[in-house]
Amino acid sequence: MDNSRYDSFTLVPRYEDQRREFYLALERAWKHGGWTVYCDELFYLSERLHLVEPIERLLTQGRSKGISVAIGMQRPARVSRFAISESTHVLSFGLEGRDAKELSYATTRALEDVVKTLGNHEFVWFRRPRTLWVGRLDLRAGQLRGEYVSGG
């Protein structure tokens, strides 16, 4: 990415170039502003590629430059509680054990009980400040139903 303005781009660097390519992309998104950055597998990006600083900058200061960040992770216990606590919206499928506990520490204690009871095709949406909504996807009927769980 140079100084040109792009509508979108996808990084698929060779393994040996991943850290450099991802770092440059995060830095340039910061420089240009106005991007939506999707980071899949936060643990890999932050812990294995050591990109904690540019990711945390986007999470804490990106809004001032019109940057939105969407992050995916499979194991909340393996990532910084900080990354989750900076999120305005958190979507989660069923979790148990330490993953459920870490997610609740970074959001609200009520979330731990909810994620432990979610069935197949169910998820919980947490929105700051402390709103929980449980969604159920009925694949046979092709419907998404939800219920407000708690707030405040």
C-alpha positions in Angstrom: 0.0 0.0 0.0 1.5 3.3 -1.0 0.0 6.7 -0.5 -2.8 6.0 -3.0 -6.3 5.6 -1.7 -7.8 2.1 -2.0 -11.4 1.0 -1.7 -10.3 -2.4 -0.2 -7.4 -4.8 -0.2 -6.8 -8.3 1.2 -3.4 -9.4 2.5 -2.3 -13.0 1.8 1.4 -12.7 2.3 3.9 -15.6 2.3 4.5 -16.9 5.8 7.9 -15.3 6.1 6.5 -11.9 5.1 3.4 -11.9 7.3 4.7 -9.7 10.2 6.1 -7.0 7.9 3.0 -7.0 5.6 0.5 -6.9 8.4 2.4 -4.2 10.2 2.6 -2.0 7.1 -1.1 -2.5 6.4 -2.1 -1.5 10.0 0.2 1.5 9.9 -1.1 2.7 6.6 -4.7 2.3 7.7 -3.8 4.5 10.7 -2.1 7.0 8.4 -5.0 7.2 5.9 -7.9 6.9 8.4 -11.4 6.1 7.3 -10.9 2.3 7.1 -12.6 -0.7 8.5 -9.9 -3.1 9.6 -10.8 -6.8 10.0 -8.3 -8.8 12.1 -9.0 -12.5 12.2 -7.3 -14.6 14.9 -6.2 -11.8 17.2 -4.1 -14.2 19.2 -1.9 -15.0 16.2 -1.6 -11.4 15.1 -0.8 -10.1 18.6 1.2 -12.9 20.2 2.8 -14.7 17.3 3.4 -11.8 14.9 3.9 -9.3 17.8 1.5 -6.6 16.5 0.0 -5.6 19.8 1.0 -2.0 19.6 -0.5 -1.1 16.2 -3.7 -3.1 17.0 -4.1 -1.5 20.4 -3.6 2.0 18.8 -6.4 1.2 16.4 -8.7 0.0 19.2 -8.1 3.0 21.5 -7.6 5.9 19.0 -8.9 4.7 15.7 -12.4 6.2 16.2 -10.8 9.7 16.1 -9.6 8.9 12.5 -12.8 7.2 11.4 -11.4 3.7 11.7 -13.5 0.8 12.8 -11.9 -2.5 13.9 -13.6 -5.9 13.7 -11.7 -8.7 15.4 -12.2 -12.4 15.4 -10.9 -14.9 17.9 -11.7 -18.4 19.0 -10.2 -18.4 22.5 -10.8 -15.2 24.5 -8.6 -16.5 27.3 -5.7 -16.4 25.0 -5.9 -12.7 24.1 -5.6 -9.5 26.1 -8.6 -8.7 28.3 -7.8 -5.1 27.1 -8.7 -5.9 23.5 -12.2 -7.2 24.5 -12.7 -4.4 27.0 -12.2 -1.7 24.3 -14.9 -3.2 22.1 -18.3 -1.5 21.8 -19.9 -4.7 20.4 -19.0 -8.3 21.3 -20.6 -11.3 19.6 -20.0 -14.7 21.1 -21.1 -18.3 20.6 -21.0 -20.8 23.4 -18.0 -20.9 25.6 -17.0 -22.6 28.8 -14.4 -22.6 31.5 -11.7 -20.0 31.4 -12.8 -18.6 28.0 -16.3 -17.8 29.4 -14.7 -16.3 32.6 -12.3 -14.0 30.7 -15.0 -12.8 28.4 -17.2 -11.9 31.4 -14.3 -10.1 33.1 -13.8 -7.9 30.0 -17.5 -7.2 29.5 -20.0 -7.9 32.3 -20.3 -10.8 34.8 -23.7 -11.8 33.5 -22.2 -12.8 30.2 -20.4 -15.8 31.7 -23.7 -17.5 32.6 -25.2 -16.8 29.2 -22.3 -18.1 27.1 -22.2 -21.3 29.1 -25.8 -22.1 28.2 -25.9 -21.3 24.5 -26.9 -24.1 22.2 -26.0 -24.8 18.6 -26.8 -21.8 16.3 -27.2 -19.5 19.3 -25.1 -16.4 20.1 -25.0 -13.5 22.6 -24.5 -9.9 21.6 -23.0 -7.6 24.2 -23.2 -3.9 23.6 -21.8 -1.3 25.9 -23.1 -0.2 28.3 -24.1 -3.7 29.6 -26.8 -4.8 27.2 -27.2 -8.5 26.5 -29.2 -9.9 23.7 -29.4 -13.6 22.9 -30.0 -14.6 19.3 -31.3 -18.0 18.1 -31.0 -19.0 14.5 -33.7 -21.5 13.4 -32.2 -23.1 10.3 -35.3 -25.0 9.3 -37.5 -21.9 9.3 -34.7 -19.6 8.1 -35.4 -17.2 11.0 -33.3 -15.3 13.5 -35.1 -14.7 16.8 -33.7 -12.9 19.8 -34.5 -11.9 23.3 -33.2 -9.1 25.4 -31.5 -10.6 28.5 -30.4 -7.6 30.7 -29.0 -4.1 30.7 -27.7 -1.5 33.0 
